[in-house]
């Protein structure tokens, strides 16, 4: 059975090296107020520290 194609449909693809900065930024913002992240990453420069910890993984 063929499903209709929607013009604004999202597509899923593997991440590329060019996507990494955007992915790191998105994850840093998403987890900035997450209680565990607040607990284990120092408050001063918190969002910047999250970005650095995500990019090293």
C-alpha positions as CSV (number, residue, x, y, z in Angstrom):
1,X,0.0,0.0,0.0
2,X,1.5,3.4,-1.0
3,X,1.2,6.2,1.5
4,X,0.6,9.7,0.1
5,X,3.7,12.0,0.2
6,X,3.2,15.2,2.1
7,X,5.1,18.2,0.8
8,X,6.2,19.2,4.4
9,X,7.1,15.7,5.5
10,X,10.2,15.3,7.6
11,X,12.9,13.0,6.6
12,X,15.3,11.1,8.8
13,X,18.9,10.6,7.8
14,X,22.2,9.8,9.6
15,X,24.0,12.7,11.1
16,X,27.0,14.1,9.2
17,X,30.1,16.0,10.5
18,X,28.5,19.2,9.3
19,X,25.5,18.6,11.5
20,X,27.4,18.2,14.7
21,X,27.6,21.9,15.8
22,X,23.8,22.3,15.3
23,X,23.2,19.0,17.2
24,X,25.4,20.0,20.1
25,X,23.7,23.4,20.3
26,X,20.3,21.8,20.2
27,X,21.2,19.3,22.9
28,X,22.8,22.0,25.1
29,X,19.7,24.1,25.0
30,X,17.4,21.1,25.5
31,X,19.3,19.9,28.6
32,X,20.2,23.3,30.1
33,X,17.5,23.1,32.8
34,X,17.5,19.3,33.1
35,X,17.9,18.6,36.9
36,X,20.7,16.0,36.5
37,X,22.6,18.3,34.2
38,X,22.2,21.2,36.7
39,X,23.5,18.9,39.4
40,X,26.6,17.6,37.6
41,X,27.7,20.6,35.6
42,X,28.8,23.8,37.4
43,X,26.4,26.8,37.3
44,X,29.0,29.4,36.1
45,X,29.0,29.2,32.3
46,X,26.5,26.3,32.5
47,X,25.3,26.3,28.9
48,X,28.8,26.7,27.6
49,X,30.0,23.8,29.8
50,X,27.2,21.6,28.5
51,X,28.2,22.3,24.9
52,X,31.8,21.4,25.7
53,X,30.8,18.1,27.4
54,X,28.5,17.1,24.5
55,X,31.1,17.8,21.9
56,X,33.7,15.7,23.6
57,X,31.5,12.6,23.6
